[in-house]
């Protein structure tokens, strides 16, 4: 067994980073917000924001490849299936002494429980989409998404 303090932190992110609404316009604004911050930091990442099953926003910065796009899709499928961040899902398996790949019975070519994709949760509704990044180590992918979503919500762009 591993320490579950990380798992508690990841769950707390999902409890606090909740949108009031999430429209296509909100998804585009969030994507632009992510892109501006990733560009400012010169991060080699691909970004995606989805509403339902539709990819509303996508960008790939220098240093990325089609592999990053595929990672985004695989991590987003995990979030869609479990309703939790891709990092939290992977960590929950590790806390229980196993791995997502070994125990989920899901095709690893289609699903990846690695950090970087976060559920878009709307108050009173639940998960309605995803916001994600790929290109950094998984903890950094997750931390970047959480930080930017937190800043986005703090500025009230979801109203």
mmCIF file of the C-alpha atoms, coordinates in Angstrom:
data_MODEL
# 
_entry.id   MODEL 
# 
loop_
_atom_site.group_PDB 
_atom_site.id 
_atom_site.type_symbol 
_atom_site.label_atom_id 
_atom_site.label_alt_id 
_atom_site.label_comp_id 
_atom_site.label_asym_id 
_atom_site.label_entity_id 
_atom_site.label_seq_id 
_atom_site.pdbx_PDB_ins_code 
_atom_site.Cartn_x 
_atom_site.Cartn_y 
_atom_site.Cartn_z 
_atom_site.occupancy 
_atom_site.B_iso_or_equiv 
_atom_site.pdbx_formal_charge 
_atom_site.auth_seq_id 
_atom_site.auth_comp_id 
_atom_site.auth_asym_id 
_atom_site.auth_atom_id 
_atom_site.pdbx_PDB_model_num 
ATOM 1   C CA . UNK A 1 1   ? 0.000   0.000  0.000   1.00 0.00 ? 1   UNK A CA 1 
ATOM 2   C CA . UNK A 1 2   ? 1.103   3.548  -0.646  1.00 0.00 ? 2   UNK A CA 1 
ATOM 3   C CA . UNK A 1 3   ? 0.310   6.733  1.238   1.00 0.00 ? 3   UNK A CA 1 
ATOM 4   C CA . UNK A 1 4   ? -3.144  7.957  0.258   1.00 0.00 ? 4   UNK A CA 1 
ATOM 5   C CA . UNK A 1 5   ? -2.517  11.663 1.006   1.00 0.00 ? 5   UNK A CA 1 
ATOM 6   C CA . UNK A 1 6   ? -2.057  12.353 -2.718  1.00 0.00 ? 6   UNK A CA 1 
ATOM 7   C CA . UNK A 1 7   ? -5.358  10.619 -3.422  1.00 0.00 ? 7   UNK A CA 1 
ATOM 8   C CA . UNK A 1 8   ? -7.113  12.860 -0.873  1.00 0.00 ? 8   UNK A CA 1 
ATOM 9   C CA . UNK A 1 9   ? -5.552  15.948 -2.456  1.00 0.00 ? 9   UNK A CA 1 
ATOM 10  C CA . UNK A 1 10  ? -6.695  14.883 -5.918  1.00 0.00 ? 10  UNK A CA 1 
ATOM 11  C CA . UNK A 1 11  ? -10.243 14.302 -4.663  1.00 0.00 ? 11  UNK A CA 1 
ATOM 12  C CA . UNK A 1 12  ? -10.222 17.737 -3.013  1.00 0.00 ? 12  UNK A CA 1 
ATOM 13  C CA . UNK A 1 13  ? -9.339  19.349 -6.354  1.00 0.00 ? 13  UNK A CA 1 
ATOM 14  C CA . UNK A 1 14  ? -12.518 17.904 -7.870  1.00 0.00 ? 14  UNK A CA 1 
ATOM 15  C CA . UNK A 1 15  ? -14.634 19.038 -4.931  1.00 0.00 ? 15  UNK A CA 1 
ATOM 16  C CA . UNK A 1 16  ? -13.450 22.650 -5.133  1.00 0.00 ? 16  UNK A CA 1 
ATOM 17  C CA . UNK A 1 17  ? -12.918 23.251 -8.855  1.00 0.00 ? 17  UNK A CA 1 
ATOM 18  C CA . UNK A 1 18  ? -16.569 23.301 -9.881  1.00 0.00 ? 18  UNK A CA 1 
ATOM 19  C CA . UNK A 1 19  ? -18.054 25.418 -12.660 1.00 0.00 ? 19  UNK A CA 1 
ATOM 20  C CA . UNK A 1 20  ? -21.321 27.338 -12.393 1.00 0.00 ? 20  UNK A CA 1 
ATOM 21  C CA . UNK A 1 21  ? -21.976 26.707 -16.079 1.00 0.00 ? 21  UNK A CA 1 
ATOM 22  C CA . UNK A 1 22  ? -20.067 25.286 -19.013 1.00 0.00 ? 22  UNK A CA 1 
ATOM 23  C CA . UNK A 1 23  ? -21.103 26.262 -22.517 1.00 0.00 ? 23  UNK A CA 1 
ATOM 24  C CA . UNK A 1 24  ? -19.215 25.976 -25.792 1.00 0.00 ? 24  UNK A CA 1 
ATOM 25  C CA . UNK A 1 25  ? -18.204 29.605 -25.270 1.00 0.00 ? 25  UNK A CA 1 
ATOM 26  C CA . UNK A 1 26  ? -16.886 28.756 -21.790 1.00 0.00 ? 26  UNK A CA 1 
ATOM 27  C CA . UNK A 1 27  ? -14.914 25.846 -23.251 1.00 0.00 ? 27  UNK A CA 1 
ATOM 28  C CA . UNK A 1 28  ? -13.352 28.133 -25.864 1.00 0.00 ? 28  UNK A CA 1 
ATOM 29  C CA . UNK A 1 29  ? -12.476 30.741 -23.248 1.00 0.00 ? 29  UNK A CA 1 
ATOM 30  C CA . UNK A 1 30  ? -10.935 28.067 -21.018 1.00 0.00 ? 30  UNK A CA 1 
ATOM 31  C CA . UNK A 1 31  ? -8.925  26.723 -23.941 1.00 0.00 ? 31  UNK A CA 1 
ATOM 32  C CA . UNK A 1 32  ? -7.636  30.191 -24.796 1.00 0.00 ? 32  UNK A CA 1 
ATOM 33  C CA . UNK A 1 33  ? -6.793  30.744 -21.121 1.00 0.00 ? 33  UNK A CA 1 
ATOM 34  C CA . UNK A 1 34  ? -4.824  27.466 -21.037 1.00 0.00 ? 34  UNK A CA 1 
ATOM 35  C CA . UNK A 1 35  ? -3.064  28.275 -24.292 1.00 0.00 ? 35  UNK A CA 1 
ATOM 36  C CA . UNK A 1 36  ? -2.033  31.750 -23.118 1.00 0.00 ? 36  UNK A CA 1 
ATOM 37  C CA . UNK A 1 37  ? -0.548  30.383 -19.899 1.00 0.00 ? 37  UNK A CA 1 
ATOM 38  C CA . UNK A 1 38  ? 1.217   27.456 -21.601 1.00 0.00 ? 38  UNK A CA 1 
ATOM 39  C CA . UNK A 1 39  ? 2.643   29.848 -24.201 1.00 0.00 ? 39  UNK A CA 1 
ATOM 40  C CA . UNK A 1 40  ? 3.752   32.317 -21.528 1.00 0.00 ? 40  UNK A CA 1 
ATOM 41  C CA . UNK A 1 41  ? 5.583   29.483 -19.723 1.00 0.00 ? 41  UNK A CA 1 
ATOM 42  C CA . UNK A 1 42  ? 6.930   28.084 -22.996 1.00 0.00 ? 42  UNK A CA 1 
ATOM 43  C CA . UNK A 1 43  ? 5.611   24.624 -22.156 1.00 0.00 ? 43  UNK A CA 1 
ATOM 44  C CA . UNK A 1 44  ? 5.871   21.848 -24.763 1.00 0.00 ? 44  UNK A CA 1 
ATOM 45  C CA . UNK A 1 45  ? 2.269   20.688 -24.355 1.00 0.00 ? 45  UNK A CA 1 
ATOM 46  C CA . UNK A 1 46  ? -0.836  19.826 -26.301 1.00 0.00 ? 46  UNK A CA 1 
ATOM 47  C CA . UNK A 1 47  ? -4.121  21.111 -24.851 1.00 0.00 ? 47  UNK A CA 1 
ATOM 48  C CA . UNK A 1 48  ? -7.721  20.033 -25.250 1.00 0.00 ? 48  UNK A CA 1 
ATOM 49  C CA . UNK A 1 49  ? -11.064 21.115 -23.848 1.00 0.00 ? 49  UNK A CA 1 
ATOM 50  C CA . UNK A 1 50  ? -14.126 18.960 -24.470 1.00 0.00 ? 50  UNK A CA 1 
ATOM 51  C CA . UNK A 1 51  ? -17.802 19.481 -23.772 1.00 0.00 ? 51  UNK A CA 1 
ATOM 52  C CA . UNK A 1 52  ? -19.579 16.161 -23.792 1.00 0.00 ? 52  UNK A CA 1 
ATOM 53  C CA . UNK A 1 53  ? -17.870 14.123 -26.447 1.00 0.00 ? 53  UNK A CA 1 
ATOM 54  C CA . UNK A 1 54  ? -17.018 17.122 -28.627 1.00 0.00 ? 54  UNK A CA 1 
ATOM 55  C CA . UNK A 1 55  ? -13.500 18.519 -28.713 1.00 0.00 ? 55  UNK A CA 1 
ATOM 56  C CA . UNK A 1 56  ? -14.205 22.251 -28.625 1.00 0.00 ? 56  UNK A CA 1 
ATOM 57  C CA . UNK A 1 57  ? -10.621 23.453 -28.284 1.00 0.00 ? 57  UNK A CA 1 
ATOM 58  C CA . UNK A 1 58  ? -7.280  21.963 -29.219 1.00 0.00 ? 58  UNK A CA 1 
ATOM 59  C CA . UNK A 1 59  ? -3.784  23.384 -29.530 1.00 0.00 ? 59  UNK A CA 1 
ATOM 60  C CA . UNK A 1 60  ? -0.350  21.849 -29.880 1.00 0.00 ? 60  UNK A CA 1 
ATOM 61  C CA . UNK A 1 61  ? 2.674   23.921 -28.923 1.00 0.00 ? 61  UNK A CA 1 
ATOM 62  C CA . UNK A 1 62  ? 6.243   23.479 -30.193 1.00 0.00 ? 62  UNK A CA 1 
ATOM 63  C CA . UNK A 1 63  ? 7.865   20.345 -28.824 1.00 0.00 ? 63  UNK A CA 1 
ATOM 64  C CA . UNK A 1 64  ? 4.735   18.193 -29.060 1.00 0.00 ? 64  UNK A CA 1 
ATOM 65  C CA . UNK A 1 65  ? 3.724   15.467 -31.487 1.00 0.00 ? 65  UNK A CA 1 
ATOM 66  C CA . UNK A 1 66  ? 0.722   13.395 -32.459 1.00 0.00 ? 66  UNK A CA 1 
ATOM 67  C CA . UNK A 1 67  ? 1.615   11.171 -29.493 1.00 0.00 ? 67  UNK A CA 1 
ATOM 68  C CA . UNK A 1 68  ? 0.515   13.969 -27.152 1.00 0.00 ? 68  UNK A CA 1 
ATOM 69  C CA . UNK A 1 69  ? -2.847  14.139 -28.921 1.00 0.00 ? 69  UNK A CA 1 
ATOM 70  C CA . UNK A 1 70  ? -3.283  10.403 -28.449 1.00 0.00 ? 70  UNK A CA 1 
ATOM 71  C CA . UNK A 1 71  ? -2.356  10.678 -24.750 1.00 0.00 ? 71  UNK A CA 1 
ATOM 72  C CA . UNK A 1 72  ? -4.995  13.405 -24.358 1.00 0.00 ? 72  UNK A CA 1 
ATOM 73  C CA . UNK A 1 73  ? -7.632  11.159 -25.937 1.00 0.00 ? 73  UNK A CA 1 
ATOM 74  C CA . UNK A 1 74  ? -6.669  8.137  -23.807 1.00 0.00 ? 74  UNK A CA 1 
ATOM 75  C CA . UNK A 1 75  ? -6.683  10.160 -20.576 1.00 0.00 ? 75  UNK A CA 1 
ATOM 76  C CA . UNK A 1 76  ? -9.989  11.835 -21.497 1.00 0.00 ? 76  UNK A CA 1 
ATOM 77  C CA . UNK A 1 77  ? -11.611 8.417  -21.966 1.00 0.00 ? 77  UNK A CA 1 
ATOM 78  C CA . UNK A 1 78  ? -10.597 7.544  -18.386 1.00 0.00 ? 78  UNK A CA 1 
ATOM 79  C CA . UNK A 1 79  ? -12.166 10.758 -17.085 1.00 0.00 ? 79  UNK A CA 1 
ATOM 80  C CA . UNK A 1 80  ? -15.338 10.133 -19.093 1.00 0.00 ? 80  UNK A CA 1 
ATOM 81  C CA . UNK A 1 81  ? -15.612 6.585  -17.753 1.00 0.00 ? 81  UNK A CA 1 
ATOM 82  C CA . UNK A 1 82  ? -14.807 7.273  -14.077 1.00 0.00 ? 82  UNK A CA 1 
ATOM 83  C CA . UNK A 1 83  ? -15.933 10.904 -13.669 1.00 0.00 ? 83  UNK A CA 1 
ATOM 84  C CA . UNK A 1 84  ? -12.624 11.690 -11.926 1.00 0.00 ? 84  UNK A CA 1 
ATOM 85  C CA . UNK A 1 85  ? -9.291  13.131 -13.018 1.00 0.00 ? 85  UNK A CA 1 
ATOM 86  C CA . UNK A 1 86  ? -7.072  10.733 -14.917 1.00 0.00 ? 86  UNK A CA 1 
ATOM 87  C CA . UNK A 1 87  ? -4.396  11.167 -12.244 1.00 0.00 ? 87  UNK A CA 1 
ATOM 88  C CA . UNK A 1 88  ? -6.828  10.347 -9.432  1.00 0.00 ? 88  UNK A CA 1 
ATOM 89  C CA . UNK A 1 89  ? -7.995  7.189  -11.182 1.00 0.00 ? 89  UNK A CA 1 
ATOM 90  C CA . UNK A 1 90  ? -4.440  5.956  -11.658 1.00 0.00 ? 90  UNK A CA 1 
ATOM 91  C CA . UNK A 1 91  ? -3.496  6.849  -8.094  1.00 0.00 ? 91  UNK A CA 1 
ATOM 92  C CA . UNK A 1 92  ? -6.524  5.002  -6.688  1.00 0.00 ? 92  UNK A CA 1 
ATOM 93  C CA . UNK A 1 93  ? -5.259  1.787  -8.285  1.00 0.00 ? 93  UNK A CA 1 
ATOM 94  C CA . UNK A 1 94  ? -1.721  2.406  -6.956  1.00 0.00 ? 94  UNK A CA 1 
ATOM 95  C CA . UNK A 1 95  ? -3.037  3.041  -3.418  1.00 0.00 ? 95  UNK A CA 1 
ATOM 96  C CA . UNK A 1 96  ? -4.695  -0.365 -3.609  1.00 0.00 ? 96  UNK A CA 1 
ATOM 97  C CA . UNK A 1 97  ? -1.403  -2.020 -4.517  1.00 0.00 ? 97  UNK A CA 1 
ATOM 98  C CA . UNK A 1 98  ? -1.976  -2.517 -8.225  1.00 0.00 ? 98  UNK A CA 1 
ATOM 99  C CA . UNK A 1 99  ? -2.049  -0.597 -11.488 1.00 0.00 ? 99  UNK A CA 1 
ATOM 100 C CA . UNK A 1 100 ? -4.789  0.647  -13.751 1.00 0.00 ? 100 UNK A CA 1 
ATOM 101 C CA . UNK A 1 101 ? -3.306  -1.353 -16.605 1.00 0.00 ? 101 UNK A CA 1 
ATOM 102 C CA . UNK A 1 102 ? -3.360  -4.585 -14.582 1.00 0.00 ? 102 UNK A CA 1 
ATOM 103 C CA . UNK A 1 103 ? -6.800  -4.307 -12.986 1.00 0.00 ? 103 UNK A CA 1 
ATOM 104 C CA . UNK A 1 104 ? -9.106  -2.048 -15.001 1.00 0.00 ? 104 UNK A CA 1 
ATOM 105 C CA . UNK A 1 105 ? -9.645  -4.575 -17.805 1.00 0.00 ? 105 UNK A CA 1 
ATOM 106 C CA . UNK A 1 106 ? -9.609  -1.627 -20.236 1.00 0.00 ? 106 UNK A CA 1 
ATOM 107 C CA . UNK A 1 107 ? -7.489  -1.557 -23.377 1.00 0.00 ? 107 UNK A CA 1 
ATOM 108 C CA . UNK A 1 108 ? -4.339  0.507  -22.631 1.00 0.00 ? 108 UNK A CA 1 
ATOM 109 C CA . UNK A 1 109 ? -4.260  1.535  -26.284 1.00 0.00 ? 109 UNK A CA 1 
ATOM 110 C CA . UNK A 1 110 ? -7.530  3.414  -25.602 1.00 0.00 ? 110 UNK A CA 1 
ATOM 111 C CA . UNK A 1 111 ? -7.312  4.320  -21.879 1.00 0.00 ? 111 UNK A CA 1 
ATOM 112 C CA . UNK A 1 112 ? -4.489  5.895  -19.849 1.00 0.00 ? 112 UNK A CA 1 
ATOM 113 C CA . UNK A 1 113 ? -4.841  6.691  -16.148 1.00 0.00 ? 113 UNK A CA 1 
ATOM 114 C CA . UNK A 1 114 ? -1.990  9.185  -16.072 1.00 0.00 ? 114 UNK A CA 1 
ATOM 115 C CA . UNK A 1 115 ? -2.156  12.775 -14.880 1.00 0.00 ? 115 UNK A CA 1 
ATOM 116 C CA . UNK A 1 116 ? -3.252  15.603 -17.098 1.00 0.00 ? 116 UNK A CA 1 
ATOM 117 C CA . UNK A 1 117 ? -6.970  15.414 -17.832 1.00 0.00 ? 117 UNK A CA 1 
ATOM 118 C CA . UNK A 1 118 ? -9.449  16.858 -15.369 1.00 0.00 ? 118 UNK A CA 1 
ATOM 119 C CA . UNK A 1 119 ? -13.250 16.604 -15.331 1.00 0.00 ? 119 UNK A CA 1 
ATOM 120 C CA . UNK A 1 120 ? -15.280 19.726 -15.960 1.00 0.00 ? 120 UNK A CA 1 
ATOM 121 C CA . UNK A 1 121 ? -17.855 19.480 -13.170 1.00 0.00 ? 121 UNK A CA 1 
ATOM 122 C CA . UNK A 1 122 ? -20.887 21.776 -13.117 1.00 0.00 ? 122 UNK A CA 1 
ATOM 123 C CA . UNK A 1 123 ? -22.720 22.529 -9.874  1.00 0.00 ? 123 UNK A CA 1 
ATOM 124 C CA . UNK A 1 124 ? -25.934 20.518 -9.665  1.00 0.00 ? 124 UNK A CA 1 
ATOM 125 C CA . UNK A 1 125 ? -25.144 18.638 -12.879 1.00 0.00 ? 125 UNK A CA 1 
ATOM 126 C CA . UNK A 1 126 ? -21.879 16.723 -12.483 1.00 0.00 ? 126 UNK A CA 1 
ATOM 127 C CA . UNK A 1 127 ? -19.167 16.030 -15.068 1.00 0.00 ? 127 UNK A CA 1 
ATOM 128 C CA . UNK A 1 128 ? -19.938 17.544 -18.486 1.00 0.00 ? 128 UNK A CA 1 
ATOM 129 C CA . UNK A 1 129 ? -16.555 17.581 -20.181 1.00 0.00 ? 129 UNK A CA 1 
ATOM 130 C CA . UNK A 1 130 ? -12.810 17.526 -19.769 1.00 0.00 ? 130 UNK A CA 1 
ATOM 131 C CA . UNK A 1 131 ? -9.855  19.858 -19.795 1.00 0.00 ? 131 UNK A CA 1 
ATOM 132 C CA . UNK A 1 132 ? -6.435  18.396 -20.375 1.00 0.00 ? 132 UNK A CA 1 
ATOM 133 C CA . UNK A 1 133 ? -2.784  18.754 -21.153 1.00 0.00 ? 133 UNK A CA 1 
ATOM 134 C CA . UNK A 1 134 ? -0.100  16.340 -22.323 1.00 0.00 ? 134 UNK A CA 1 
ATOM 135 C CA . UNK A 1 135 ? 3.628   16.816 -22.624 1.00 0.00 ? 135 UNK A CA 1 
ATOM 136 C CA . UNK A 1 136 ? 4.989   17.104 -19.086 1.00 0.00 ? 136 UNK A CA 1 
ATOM 137 C CA . UNK A 1 137 ? 5.483   14.436 -16.406 1.00 0.00 ? 137 UNK A CA 1 
ATOM 138 C CA . UNK A 1 138 ? 2.045   13.333 -15.183 1.00 0.00 ? 138 UNK A CA 1 
ATOM 139 C CA . UNK A 1 139 ? 2.156   15.206 -11.865 1.00 0.00 ? 139 UNK A CA 1 
ATOM 140 C CA . UNK A 1 140 ? 3.151   18.395 -13.704 1.00 0.00 ? 140 UNK A CA 1 
ATOM 141 C CA . UNK A 1 141 ? 0.437   17.921 -16.354 1.00 0.00 ? 141 UNK A CA 1 
ATOM 142 C CA . UNK A 1 142 ? -2.138  17.600 -13.574 1.00 0.00 ? 142 UNK A CA 1 
ATOM 143 C CA . UNK A 1 143 ? -0.759  20.518 -11.551 1.00 0.00 ? 143 UNK A CA 1 
ATOM 144 C CA . UNK A 1 144 ? -0.799  22.816 -14.581 1.00 0.00 ? 144 UNK A CA 1 
ATOM 145 C CA . UNK A 1 145 ? -4.421  22.002 -15.409 1.00 0.00 ? 145 UNK A CA 1 
ATOM 146 C CA . UNK A 1 146 ? -5.533  22.438 -11.794 1.00 0.00 ? 146 UNK A CA 1 
ATOM 147 C CA . UNK A 1 147 ? -3.681  25.733 -11.443 1.00 0.00 ? 147 UNK A CA 1 
ATOM 148 C CA . UNK A 1 148 ? -5.140  27.188 -14.644 1.00 0.00 ? 148 UNK A CA 1 
ATOM 149 C CA . UNK A 1 149 ? -8.693  25.984 -13.947 1.00 0.00 ? 149 UNK A CA 1 
ATOM 150 C CA . UNK A 1 150 ? -8.461  27.430 -10.444 1.00 0.00 ? 150 UNK A CA 1 
ATOM 151 C CA . UNK A 1 151 ? -7.348  30.788 -11.845 1.00 0.00 ? 151 UNK A CA 1 
ATOM 152 C CA . UNK A 1 152 ? -10.059 30.670 -14.540 1.00 0.00 ? 152 UNK A CA 1 
ATOM 153 C CA . UNK A 1 153 ? -12.775 30.080 -11.937 1.00 0.00 ? 153 UNK A CA 1 
ATOM 154 C CA . UNK A 1 154 ? -11.338 32.680 -9.552  1.00 0.00 ? 154 UNK A CA 1 
ATOM 155 C CA . UNK A 1 155 ? -11.707 35.268 -12.317 1.00 0.00 ? 155 UNK A CA 1 
ATOM 156 C CA . UNK A 1 156 ? -15.358 34.284 -12.805 1.00 0.00 ? 156 UNK A CA 1 
ATOM 157 C CA . UNK A 1 157 ? -15.066 33.282 -16.449 1.00 0.00 ? 157 UNK A CA 1 
ATOM 158 C CA . UNK A 1 158 ? -17.675 30.550 -15.853 1.00 0.00 ? 158 UNK A CA 1 
ATOM 159 C CA . UNK A 1 159 ? -20.503 32.984 -15.050 1.00 0.00 ? 159 UNK A CA 1 
# 
